[in-house]
């Protein structure tokens, strides 16, 4: 089965084998060593000298942690959205009482840093900017370096959803002054779901000291205290996923980040070229198309739900449909983590065979 959705993603055999190991005491020496090892490896992958904390939860738990650990009810927040996950980030902040100013862009386009500058200029009370680096619902990667430059001109906190980019697309957390950045184990990390990883720099910790939003399970200060003092997590961790992550991070370090980023770029190019060879068109503008997920316009006359069913049941290829207002209008190929150009060739061939049976 070719699982080619934006997450969960396929796992290498050695990662799956690691997850089958017997449980250990999460308050004992073995887990402390494991926790410290993967934390140091993650810091290198995040390209940060700041703190990286591992939470048991999904990427959305990490996004929620970013909000509740740095903000207070009533804080004015600029939520930059280019799709469904940008909207989710805004919703989280709003649920916790932030005064959210939404800056939405047409789905399929990246955010314009100049419009972010304008929004910050017009609302000096804004404390933080929320932004998605890589939007899987539309297959678009934001120019985060330029966005960061705009945000820091106004000295605002920058909270980044890097769930589907960190580890697959270059996101140097310190260089781009990301105060908080979030990812999840089921994306480019070649692991099963279960862990969210969150980086916090010194500015984020200063905000934490003043933040008043309610937090308990997602309290990053408590997570840091347990890590520094004991090498543990405050609450029971997903031990099996820690096993898997340890093996996956060893694989990452053997391949090296530059080679991983280059492999994802080649694989994305193979996916886009394959789509165009079939006469299909990309949903986003190609100059901002993601290297971890490709979004494709549904061709005229094709029932996309039927197409995905044929691919899954007859060709063993699992792709994703559209989300929200794009449901039934686009479909998506995930290509992050354990993936190569050869995988995209298989997907292209399966699509070539399935499209005529779905109305093309």
C-alpha atoms as a printed R data frame, in Angstrom:
    type eleno elety resid chain resno       x      y       z
1   ATOM     1    CA   UNK     A     1   0.000  0.000   0.000
2   ATOM     2    CA   UNK     A     2   1.311  3.435  -1.003
3   ATOM     3    CA   UNK     A     3   0.133  5.774   1.765
4   ATOM     4    CA   UNK     A     4   0.627  9.198   0.194
5   ATOM     5    CA   UNK     A     5  -1.386 11.589   2.327
6   ATOM     6    CA   UNK     A     6   0.058 14.607   4.179
7   ATOM     7    CA   UNK     A     7   0.109 12.590   7.409
8   ATOM     8    CA   UNK     A     8   0.315 10.092   8.946
9   ATOM     9    CA   UNK     A     9   3.132  9.101   6.654
10  ATOM    10    CA   UNK     A    10   4.778  5.714   5.988
11  ATOM    11    CA   UNK     A    11   7.290  4.470   8.548
12  ATOM    12    CA   UNK     A    12  10.516  2.579   7.768
13  ATOM    13    CA   UNK     A    13  10.603 -0.987   9.030
14  ATOM    14    CA   UNK     A    14  13.277 -0.244  11.647
15  ATOM    15    CA   UNK     A    15  11.102  2.548  13.079
16  ATOM    16    CA   UNK     A    16   8.120  0.209  13.346
17  ATOM    17    CA   UNK     A    17  10.274 -2.500  14.929
18  ATOM    18    CA   UNK     A    18  11.536 -0.045  17.521
19  ATOM    19    CA   UNK     A    19   7.981  0.785  18.507
20  ATOM    20    CA   UNK     A    20   7.297 -2.849  19.392
21  ATOM    21    CA   UNK     A    21   9.832 -2.896  22.241
22  ATOM    22    CA   UNK     A    22   8.642 -3.643  25.758
23  ATOM    23    CA   UNK     A    23   7.628 -0.742  27.998
24  ATOM    24    CA   UNK     A    24  10.081  0.839  30.429
25  ATOM    25    CA   UNK     A    25   9.616  2.930  33.552
26  ATOM    26    CA   UNK     A    26   8.952  6.484  32.363
27  ATOM    27    CA   UNK     A    27  10.399  7.655  35.695
28  ATOM    28    CA   UNK     A    28  13.518  5.524  35.345
29  ATOM    29    CA   UNK     A    29  17.050  5.846  33.983
30  ATOM    30    CA   UNK     A    30  16.330  4.264  30.573
31  ATOM    31    CA   UNK     A    31  13.626  6.759  29.676
32  ATOM    32    CA   UNK     A    32  15.633  9.709  30.968
33  ATOM    33    CA   UNK     A    33  18.505  8.771  28.653
34  ATOM    34    CA   UNK     A    34  16.115  8.293  25.729
35  ATOM    35    CA   UNK     A    35  14.340 11.599  26.357
36  ATOM    36    CA   UNK     A    36  17.575 13.578  26.594
37  ATOM    37    CA   UNK     A    37  18.981 11.909  23.453
38  ATOM    38    CA   UNK     A    38  16.007 12.689  21.215
39  ATOM    39    CA   UNK     A    39  15.675 16.208  22.637
40  ATOM    40    CA   UNK     A    40  19.276 17.051  21.695
41  ATOM    41    CA   UNK     A    41  18.776 15.536  18.232
42  ATOM    42    CA   UNK     A    42  15.608 17.557  17.731
43  ATOM    43    CA   UNK     A    43  17.386 20.774  18.684
44  ATOM    44    CA   UNK     A    44  19.818 20.140  15.845
45  ATOM    45    CA   UNK     A    45  16.922 19.477  13.452
46  ATOM    46    CA   UNK     A    46  15.122 22.642  14.557
47  ATOM    47    CA   UNK     A    47  18.459 24.446  14.104
48  ATOM    48    CA   UNK     A    48  18.072 26.073  17.498
49  ATOM    49    CA   UNK     A    49  20.052 26.628  20.664
50  ATOM    50    CA   UNK     A    50  16.782 27.238  22.501
51  ATOM    51    CA   UNK     A    51  14.587 24.700  24.251
52  ATOM    52    CA   UNK     A    52  12.771 21.902  22.458
53  ATOM    53    CA   UNK     A    53  10.052 20.155  24.452
54  ATOM    54    CA   UNK     A    54   8.250 16.948  23.528
55  ATOM    55    CA   UNK     A    55   4.553 16.629  24.304
56  ATOM    56    CA   UNK     A    56   2.388 13.557  23.987
57  ATOM    57    CA   UNK     A    57  -0.269 14.756  21.567
58  ATOM    58    CA   UNK     A    58  -0.785 15.710  17.927
59  ATOM    59    CA   UNK     A    59   0.522 18.703  16.043
60  ATOM    60    CA   UNK     A    60  -2.607 20.594  17.052
61  ATOM    61    CA   UNK     A    61  -1.636 20.094  20.703
62  ATOM    62    CA   UNK     A    62   1.638 21.796  19.865
63  ATOM    63    CA   UNK     A    63  -0.199 24.692  18.209
64  ATOM    64    CA   UNK     A    64  -2.412 25.050  21.276
65  ATOM    65    CA   UNK     A    65   0.674 24.963  23.519
66  ATOM    66    CA   UNK     A    66   2.240 27.762  21.463
67  ATOM    67    CA   UNK     A    67  -0.794 29.946  22.117
68  ATOM    68    CA   UNK     A    68  -1.546 29.245  25.788
69  ATOM    69    CA   UNK     A    69   2.077 29.469  26.949
70  ATOM    70    CA   UNK     A    70   2.759 32.921  25.485
71  ATOM    71    CA   UNK     A    71  -0.533 34.835  25.503
72  ATOM    72    CA   UNK     A    72  -3.221 36.137  27.840
73  ATOM    73    CA   UNK     A    73  -6.961 36.575  27.296
74  ATOM    74    CA   UNK     A    74  -7.536 39.908  25.592
75  ATOM    75    CA   UNK     A    75  -4.135 40.009  23.877
76  ATOM    76    CA   UNK     A    76  -4.374 41.223  20.301
77  ATOM    77    CA   UNK     A    77  -3.089 38.647  17.841
78  ATOM    78    CA   UNK     A    78  -2.568 38.782  14.079
79  ATOM    79    CA   UNK     A    79  -3.465 35.418  12.564
80  ATOM    80    CA   UNK     A    80  -2.078 35.042   9.040
81  ATOM    81    CA   UNK     A    81  -4.014 32.379   7.164
82  ATOM    82    CA   UNK     A    82  -3.552 30.848   3.725
83  ATOM    83    CA   UNK     A    83  -5.723 27.779   4.354
84  ATOM    84    CA   UNK     A    84  -7.439 25.430   6.777
85  ATOM    85    CA   UNK     A    85  -4.566 25.146   9.248
86  ATOM    86    CA   UNK     A    86  -4.018 28.894   9.366
87  ATOM    87    CA   UNK     A    87  -7.720 29.134  10.219
88  ATOM    88    CA   UNK     A    88  -7.241 26.495  12.926
89  ATOM    89    CA   UNK     A    89  -4.385 28.453  14.535
90  ATOM    90    CA   UNK     A    90  -6.646 31.517  14.637
91  ATOM    91    CA   UNK     A    91  -9.519 29.491  16.108
92  ATOM    92    CA   UNK     A    92  -7.328 28.164  18.916
93  ATOM    93    CA   UNK     A    93  -6.265 31.670  19.936
94  ATOM    94    CA   UNK     A    94  -9.845 32.920  19.760
95  ATOM    95    CA   UNK     A    95 -11.149 30.040  21.916
96  ATOM    96    CA   UNK     A    96  -8.716 31.054  24.651
97  ATOM    97    CA   UNK     A    97  -9.871 34.655  24.608
98  ATOM    98    CA   UNK     A    98  -7.363 36.390  22.353
99  ATOM    99    CA   UNK     A    99  -8.543 39.341  20.273
100 ATOM   100    CA   UNK     A   100  -7.779 37.793  16.897
101 ATOM   101    CA   UNK     A   101  -7.304 39.967  13.843
102 ATOM   102    CA   UNK     A   102  -7.464 37.669  10.840
103 ATOM   103    CA   UNK     A   103  -5.356 38.392   7.766
104 ATOM   104    CA   UNK     A   104  -6.509 35.885   5.163
105 ATOM   105    CA   UNK     A   105  -5.075 35.329   1.707
106 ATOM   106    CA   UNK     A   106  -6.607 33.583  -1.266
107 ATOM   107    CA   UNK     A   107  -6.206 29.831  -0.940
108 ATOM   108    CA   UNK     A   108  -3.476 28.743  -3.322
109 ATOM   109    CA   UNK     A   109  -1.309 31.825  -2.744
110 ATOM   110    CA   UNK     A   110   1.358 32.561  -0.138
111 ATOM   111    CA   UNK     A   111   1.042 35.378   2.385
112 ATOM   112    CA   UNK     A   112   2.318 38.796   1.348
113 ATOM   113    CA   UNK     A   113   4.850 40.154   3.892
114 ATOM   114    CA   UNK     A   114   3.988 43.742   2.908
115 ATOM   115    CA   UNK     A   115   0.345 43.213   3.864
116 ATOM   116    CA   UNK     A   116   1.544 41.808   7.181
117 ATOM   117    CA   UNK     A   117   3.632 44.948   7.676
118 ATOM   118    CA   UNK     A   118   0.599 47.081   6.895
119 ATOM   119    CA   UNK     A   119  -1.564 45.159   9.388
120 ATOM   120    CA   UNK     A   120   1.078 45.561  12.095
121 ATOM   121    CA   UNK     A   121   1.451 49.245  11.331
122 ATOM   122    CA   UNK     A   122  -2.302 49.783  11.605
123 ATOM   123    CA   UNK     A   123  -2.678 47.861  14.875
124 ATOM   124    CA   UNK     A   124   0.297 48.586  17.162
125 ATOM   125    CA   UNK     A   125  -1.397 46.711  20.049
126 ATOM   126    CA   UNK     A   126  -0.743 43.369  18.315
127 ATOM   127    CA   UNK     A   127   1.393 41.190  20.582
128 ATOM   128    CA   UNK     A   128   1.969 38.108  18.431
129 ATOM   129    CA   UNK     A   129   1.714 36.876  14.862
130 ATOM   130    CA   UNK     A   130   0.508 33.340  14.132
131 ATOM   131    CA   UNK     A   131   1.570 31.841  10.822
132 ATOM   132    CA   UNK     A   132   1.656 28.457   9.116
133 ATOM   133    CA   UNK     A   133   4.931 27.781   7.339
134 ATOM   134    CA   UNK     A   134   3.623 25.004   5.105
135 ATOM   135    CA   UNK     A   135  -0.138 24.810   4.486
136 ATOM   136    CA   UNK     A   136  -1.080 21.235   3.639
137 ATOM   137    CA   UNK     A   137  -4.699 22.079   2.778
138 ATOM   138    CA   UNK     A   138  -3.565 24.100  -0.249
139 ATOM   139    CA   UNK     A   139  -0.077 22.748  -0.957
140 ATOM   140    CA   UNK     A   140   1.577 26.136  -0.380
141 ATOM   141    CA   UNK     A   141   4.766 27.064   1.488
142 ATOM   142    CA   UNK     A   142   4.946 30.574   2.918
143 ATOM   143    CA   UNK     A   143   8.093 32.674   2.574
144 ATOM   144    CA   UNK     A   144   8.699 32.491   6.309
145 ATOM   145    CA   UNK     A   145  12.056 34.267   6.183
146 ATOM   146    CA   UNK     A   146  10.414 37.348   4.671
147 ATOM   147    CA   UNK     A   147   7.425 37.115   7.012
148 ATOM   148    CA   UNK     A   148   9.753 36.911  10.000
149 ATOM   149    CA   UNK     A   149  11.628 39.980   8.824
150 ATOM   150    CA   UNK     A   150   8.352 41.907   8.614
151 ATOM   151    CA   UNK     A   151   7.199 40.735  12.049
152 ATOM   152    CA   UNK     A   152  10.492 41.560  13.742
153 ATOM   153    CA   UNK     A   153  10.525 45.073  12.289
154 ATOM   154    CA   UNK     A   154   7.639 45.668  14.700
155 ATOM   155    CA   UNK     A   155   9.161 43.606  17.529
156 ATOM   156    CA   UNK     A   156   6.293 41.110  17.773
157 ATOM   157    CA   UNK     A   157   6.250 37.496  18.897
158 ATOM   158    CA   UNK     A   158   6.290 35.008  16.023
159 ATOM   159    CA   UNK     A   159   4.466 31.710  16.621
160 ATOM   160    CA   UNK     A   160   4.982 29.226  13.785
161 ATOM   161    CA   UNK     A   161   3.063 26.123  12.781
162 ATOM   162    CA   UNK     A   162   5.859 24.099  11.220
163 ATOM   163    CA   UNK     A   163   3.985 20.813  11.592
164 ATOM   164    CA   UNK     A   164   4.429 19.706   7.974
165 ATOM   165    CA   UNK     A   165   7.710 21.481   7.256
166 ATOM   166    CA   UNK     A   166  10.277 21.127  10.059
167 ATOM   167    CA   UNK     A   167  12.523 18.195   9.225
168 ATOM   168    CA   UNK     A   168  11.496 18.196   5.539
169 ATOM   169    CA   UNK     A   169  11.722 21.832   4.400
170 ATOM   170    CA   UNK     A   170  14.426 24.140   5.697
171 ATOM   171    CA   UNK     A   171  13.212 26.125   8.718
172 ATOM   172    CA   UNK     A   172  16.171 27.483  10.695
173 ATOM   173    CA   UNK     A   173  14.327 28.452  13.865
174 ATOM   174    CA   UNK     A   174  17.007 30.694  15.373
175 ATOM   175    CA   UNK     A   175  18.063 32.390  12.137
176 ATOM   176    CA   UNK     A   176  14.446 33.248  11.275
177 ATOM   177    CA   UNK     A   177  13.736 34.382  14.866
178 ATOM   178    CA   UNK     A   178  10.802 32.035  15.393
179 ATOM   179    CA   UNK     A   179   9.900 32.495  19.037
180 ATOM   180    CA   UNK     A   180   7.823 29.307  19.070
181 ATOM   181    CA   UNK     A   181   7.821 26.604  16.387
182 ATOM   182    CA   UNK     A   182   5.804 23.394  16.337
183 ATOM   183    CA   UNK     A   183   5.898 20.058  14.519
184 ATOM   184    CA   UNK     A   184   4.460 16.552  14.925
185 ATOM   185    CA   UNK     A   185   5.889 13.031  14.793
186 ATOM   186    CA   UNK     A   186   3.523 11.771  12.072
187 ATOM   187    CA   UNK     A   187   4.790 14.156   9.399
188 ATOM   188    CA   UNK     A   188   8.358 14.358   8.063
189 ATOM   189    CA   UNK     A   189   9.774 12.454  11.028
190 ATOM   190    CA   UNK     A   190   8.794  9.012   9.625
191 ATOM   191    CA   UNK     A   191   7.061  8.086  12.893
192 ATOM   192    CA   UNK     A   192   3.552  7.125  13.996
193 ATOM   193    CA   UNK     A   193   1.355  9.874  15.448
194 ATOM   194    CA   UNK     A   194   1.628 10.635  19.135
195 ATOM   195    CA   UNK     A   195   4.198 13.358  19.782
196 ATOM   196    CA   UNK     A   196   4.268 17.120  19.282
197 ATOM   197    CA   UNK     A   197   7.611 18.917  19.438
198 ATOM   198    CA   UNK     A   198   7.759 22.597  20.380
199 ATOM   199    CA   UNK     A   199  10.722 24.991  20.403
200 ATOM   200    CA   UNK     A   200  10.779 28.034  22.705
201 ATOM   201    CA   UNK     A   201  13.400 30.786  22.638
202 ATOM   202    CA   UNK     A   202  14.209 33.254  25.417
203 ATOM   203    CA   UNK     A   203  11.690 35.798  24.183
204 ATOM   204    CA   UNK     A   204   8.978 33.134  24.282
205 ATOM   205    CA   UNK     A   205   9.910 32.284  27.869
206 ATOM   206    CA   UNK     A   206   9.655 35.951  28.818
207 ATOM   207    CA   UNK     A   207   6.152 35.925  27.351
208 ATOM   208    CA   UNK     A   208   5.431 32.697  29.245
209 ATOM   209    CA   UNK     A   209   6.175 34.424  32.552
210 ATOM   210    CA   UNK     A   210   3.399 36.950  31.844
211 ATOM   211    CA   UNK     A   211   0.913 34.705  30.012
212 ATOM   212    CA   UNK     A   212  -2.437 34.157  31.738
213 ATOM   213    CA   UNK     A   213  -4.250 31.763  29.441
214 ATOM   214    CA   UNK     A   214  -5.247 28.555  31.281
215 ATOM   215    CA   UNK     A   215  -2.886 25.635  30.841
216 ATOM   216    CA   UNK     A   216  -2.226 22.394  32.640
217 ATOM   217    CA   UNK     A   217  -1.361 19.399  30.460
218 ATOM   218    CA   UNK     A   218   0.253 21.698  27.876
219 ATOM   219    CA   UNK     A   219   2.232 23.778  30.377
220 ATOM   220    CA   UNK     A   220   5.641 24.141  28.719
221 ATOM   221    CA   UNK     A   221   7.227 25.615  31.845
222 ATOM   222    CA   UNK     A   222   6.382 22.446  33.708
223 ATOM   223    CA   UNK     A   223   7.720 20.389  30.778
224 ATOM   224    CA   UNK     A   224  11.007 22.309  30.844
225 ATOM   225    CA   UNK     A   225  11.335 21.952  34.620
226 ATOM   226    CA   UNK     A   226  10.844 18.170  34.463
227 ATOM   227    CA   UNK     A   227  13.284 17.855  31.555
228 ATOM   228    CA   UNK     A   228  16.019 19.958  33.163
229 ATOM   229    CA   UNK     A   229  15.689 18.598  36.690
230 ATOM   230    CA   UNK     A   230  14.805 14.970  36.016
231 ATOM   231    CA   UNK     A   231  15.113 14.215  32.301
232 ATOM   232    CA   UNK     A   232  11.423 13.289  32.386
233 ATOM   233    CA   UNK     A   233   8.065 14.522  31.123
234 ATOM   234    CA   UNK     A   234   5.434 15.818  33.576
235 ATOM   235    CA   UNK     A   235   2.793 13.362  32.388
236 ATOM   236    CA   UNK     A   236   2.977  9.802  31.059
237 ATOM   237    CA   UNK     A   237   4.653  9.975  27.625
238 ATOM   238    CA   UNK     A   238   3.919  7.895  24.532
239 ATOM   239    CA   UNK     A   239   6.914  5.658  25.225
240 ATOM   240    CA   UNK     A   240   6.520  3.597  22.038
241 ATOM   241    CA   UNK     A   241   6.603  6.709  19.874
242 ATOM   242    CA   UNK     A   242   9.733  7.887  21.700
243 ATOM   243    CA   UNK     A   243  11.360  4.561  20.710
244 ATOM   244    CA   UNK     A   244  10.327  5.149  17.097
245 ATOM   245    CA   UNK     A   245  11.476  8.761  17.113
246 ATOM   246    CA   UNK     A   246  14.900  7.823  18.423
247 ATOM   247    CA   UNK     A   247  15.502  5.447  15.515
248 ATOM   248    CA   UNK     A   248  14.052  7.901  12.992
249 ATOM   249    CA   UNK     A   249  16.280 10.720  14.237
250 ATOM   250    CA   UNK     A   250  19.322  8.464  13.890
251 ATOM   251    CA   UNK     A   251  18.291  7.980  10.257
252 ATOM   252    CA   UNK     A   252  17.871 11.740   9.828
253 ATOM   253    CA   UNK     A   253  21.341 12.413  11.172
254 ATOM   254    CA   UNK     A   254  22.890  9.787   8.903
255 ATOM   255    CA   UNK     A   255  21.263 11.327   5.822
256 ATOM   256    CA   UNK     A   256  21.846 14.926   7.056
257 ATOM   257    CA   UNK     A   257  19.382 17.807   6.835
258 ATOM   258    CA   UNK     A   258  20.731 19.349   3.601
259 ATOM   259    CA   UNK     A   259  20.327 16.029   1.768
260 ATOM   260    CA   UNK     A   260  16.844 15.548   3.241
261 ATOM   261    CA   UNK     A   261  15.748 19.006   2.075
262 ATOM   262    CA   UNK     A   262  17.184 18.315  -1.378
263 ATOM   263    CA   UNK     A   263  15.434 14.909  -1.557
264 ATOM   264    CA   UNK     A   264  12.096 16.500  -0.702
265 ATOM   265    CA   UNK     A   265  12.643 19.158  -3.377
266 ATOM   266    CA   UNK     A   266  13.405 16.471  -5.990
267 ATOM   267    CA   UNK     A   267  10.427 14.371  -4.926
268 ATOM   268    CA   UNK     A   268   8.079 17.360  -5.094
269 ATOM   269    CA   UNK     A   269   9.374 18.197  -8.570
270 ATOM   270    CA   UNK     A   270   8.732 14.599  -9.645
271 ATOM   271    CA   UNK     A   271   5.181 14.807  -8.286
272 ATOM   272    CA   UNK     A   272   4.457 18.091 -10.087
273 ATOM   273    CA   UNK     A   273   6.022 16.904 -13.339
274 ATOM   274    CA   UNK     A   274   4.003 13.689 -13.147
275 ATOM   275    CA   UNK     A   275   0.776 15.594 -12.636
276 ATOM   276    CA   UNK     A   276   1.462 17.905 -15.567
277 ATOM   277    CA   UNK     A   277   2.366 14.936 -17.792
278 ATOM   278    CA   UNK     A   278  -1.199 13.679 -17.268
279 ATOM   279    CA   UNK     A   279  -2.683 16.995 -18.375
280 ATOM   280    CA   UNK     A   280  -3.676 17.938 -14.819
281 ATOM   281    CA   UNK     A   281  -3.035 21.310 -13.207
282 ATOM   282    CA   UNK     A   282  -1.671 22.344  -9.827
283 ATOM   283    CA   UNK     A   283  -4.002 24.156  -7.450
284 ATOM   284    CA   UNK     A   284  -1.424 26.619  -6.083
285 ATOM   285    CA   UNK     A   285   0.852 28.907  -8.028
286 ATOM   286    CA   UNK     A   286   3.901 26.803  -8.782
287 ATOM   287    CA   UNK     A   287   6.385 29.323  -7.387
288 ATOM   288    CA   UNK     A   288   4.964 28.739  -3.913
289 ATOM   289    CA   UNK     A   289   4.133 25.038  -4.252
290 ATOM   290    CA   UNK     A   290   5.067 22.918  -1.254
291 ATOM   291    CA   UNK     A   291   7.851 20.336  -1.207
292 ATOM   292    CA   UNK     A   292   5.848 18.113   1.158
293 ATOM   293    CA   UNK     A   293   2.361 18.040  -0.401
294 ATOM   294    CA   UNK     A   294   1.068 18.645  -3.907
295 ATOM   295    CA   UNK     A   295  -2.486 19.939  -4.394
296 ATOM   296    CA   UNK     A   296  -4.098 19.223  -7.781
297 ATOM   297    CA   UNK     A   297  -7.221 20.703  -9.342
298 ATOM   298    CA   UNK     A   298  -9.899 18.116 -10.021
299 ATOM   299    CA   UNK     A   299 -10.196 17.699 -13.795
300 ATOM   300    CA   UNK     A   300 -13.522 18.501 -15.438
301 ATOM   301    CA   UNK     A   301 -15.998 15.634 -15.251
302 ATOM   302    CA   UNK     A   302 -14.033 13.608 -12.706
303 ATOM   303    CA   UNK     A   303 -15.681 12.461  -9.494
304 ATOM   304    CA   UNK     A   304 -12.786 12.926  -7.073
305 ATOM   305    CA   UNK     A   305 -14.247 10.688  -4.373
306 ATOM   306    CA   UNK     A   306 -14.570  7.916  -6.960
307 ATOM   307    CA   UNK     A   307 -11.032  8.589  -8.197
308 ATOM   308    CA   UNK     A   308  -9.596  8.268  -4.679
309 ATOM   309    CA   UNK     A   309 -11.616  5.078  -4.146
310 ATOM   310    CA   UNK     A   310 -10.310  3.508  -7.371
311 ATOM   311    CA   UNK     A   311  -6.740  4.459  -6.498
312 ATOM   312    CA   UNK     A   312  -7.093  2.958  -3.034
313 ATOM   313    CA   UNK     A   313  -9.002 -0.231  -3.860
314 ATOM   314    CA   UNK     A   314  -7.568 -1.132  -7.260
315 ATOM   315    CA   UNK     A   315  -4.043  0.312  -7.198
316 ATOM   316    CA   UNK     A   316  -3.101  0.420  -3.508
317 ATOM   317    CA   UNK     A   317  -2.410  4.163  -3.585
318 ATOM   318    CA   UNK     A   318  -3.976  6.322  -0.860
319 ATOM   319    CA   UNK     A   319  -4.252 10.051  -1.590
320 ATOM   320    CA   UNK     A   320  -6.177 12.834   0.161
321 ATOM   321    CA   UNK     A   321  -9.132 14.895  -0.942
322 ATOM   322    CA   UNK     A   322  -9.607 18.593  -0.357
323 ATOM   323    CA   UNK     A   323 -10.389 20.171   3.019
324 ATOM   324    CA   UNK     A   324 -13.068 22.685   3.908
325 ATOM   325    CA   UNK     A   325 -14.165 24.747   0.922
326 ATOM   326    CA   UNK     A   326 -11.871 22.697  -1.344
327 ATOM   327    CA   UNK     A   327 -13.665 19.422  -0.613
328 ATOM   328    CA   UNK     A   328 -14.559 17.820  -3.951
329 ATOM   329    CA   UNK     A   329 -12.502 20.383  -5.871
330 ATOM   330    CA   UNK     A   330  -8.903 19.248  -5.381
331 ATOM   331    CA   UNK     A   331  -6.967 16.178  -4.341
332 ATOM   332    CA   UNK     A   332  -3.580 16.011  -2.687
333 ATOM   333    CA   UNK     A   333  -0.428 13.882  -2.753
334 ATOM   334    CA   UNK     A   334   1.659 13.800   0.407
335 ATOM   335    CA   UNK     A   335   5.402 13.382  -0.120
336 ATOM   336    CA   UNK     A   336   7.181 13.958   3.164
337 ATOM   337    CA   UNK     A   337   9.340 11.814   5.385
338 ATOM   338    CA   UNK     A   338  10.164  8.376   4.011
339 ATOM   339    CA   UNK     A   339   9.657  9.108   0.312
340 ATOM   340    CA   UNK     A   340  11.557  9.177  -2.984
341 ATOM   341    CA   UNK     A   341  11.050 10.137  -6.615
342 ATOM   342    CA   UNK     A   342  10.316  6.478  -7.398
343 ATOM   343    CA   UNK     A   343   7.271  6.654  -5.131
344 ATOM   344    CA   UNK     A   344   5.953  9.592  -7.154
345 ATOM   345    CA   UNK     A   345   6.460  7.629 -10.373
346 ATOM   346    CA   UNK     A   346   4.210  4.899  -8.917
347 ATOM   347    CA   UNK     A   347   1.580  7.448  -7.960
348 ATOM   348    CA   UNK     A   348   1.652  8.992 -11.440
349 ATOM   349    CA   UNK     A   349   1.235  5.579 -13.093
350 ATOM   350    CA   UNK     A   350  -1.685  4.694 -10.811
351 ATOM   351    CA   UNK     A   351  -3.370  8.013 -11.614
352 ATOM   352    CA   UNK     A   352  -2.888  7.436 -15.337
353 ATOM   353    CA   UNK     A   353  -4.718  4.117 -15.038
354 ATOM   354    CA   UNK     A   354  -7.454  5.334 -12.661
355 ATOM   355    CA   UNK     A   355  -8.454  8.645 -14.218
356 ATOM   356    CA   UNK     A   356 -10.351  7.203 -17.231
357 ATOM   357    CA   UNK     A   357 -12.462  5.081 -14.850
358 ATOM   358    CA   UNK     A   358 -13.383  8.152 -12.794
359 ATOM   359    CA   UNK     A   359 -14.746 10.181 -15.707
360 ATOM   360    CA   UNK     A   360 -11.660 11.721 -17.282
